[in-house]
Amino acid sequence: MRAITRHMNEDHAADTLLICRALGGVPAATAARMTGLDATGGDFAATVAGTEVPVRIPWSAPLTERAQVRREVVRMYQEARARLGAPAEEDGAAGGGH
């Protein structure tokens, strides 16, 4: 779990923010980081008006294998971009890079 959260926070901070804004109910967030995850969802901390608030975003279905996490985060990223009216990117970021 630590490797996943570290990877998201170090390599995909902008994507994490996008996901929290679009799917986490914090459209005014100015920063976000992943703080944890389990079989049913991801936990984030989003900065809204200078205060960090907890955000829980459920997966589309319970995850049973670590490999499913990446696919689910990519799905969330693509859904977030679609909700915000931006087309999904094919490379880099959570949208299709590593």
CORRA-V946235 format. One record per backbone hydrogen bond with DSSP energy under -0.5 kcal/mol. CO is the residue of the C=O (numbers start at 1). NH is the residue of the N-H. Records with the same first field share a line. If there is no record, write none. Layout:
BEGIN
CO=NH  NH
END
This chain:
BEGIN
1=5
2=6
3=7
4=8
5=9
6=10
7=11  12
8=12
12=16
13=17
14=18
15=19
16=20
17=21
18=22
19=23  24
20=24  26
26=29
31=47
33=45
36=43
38=41
39=63
40=59
41=38
42=57
43=35  36
44=55
45=33
46=48  53
47=30  31
48=51
51=48
53=46
55=44
57=42
65=68  69
66=69  70
67=71
68=72
69=73
70=74
71=75
72=76
73=77
74=78
75=79
76=80
77=81
78=82
79=83
80=84
81=86
82=85
92=96  97
93=96  97
END
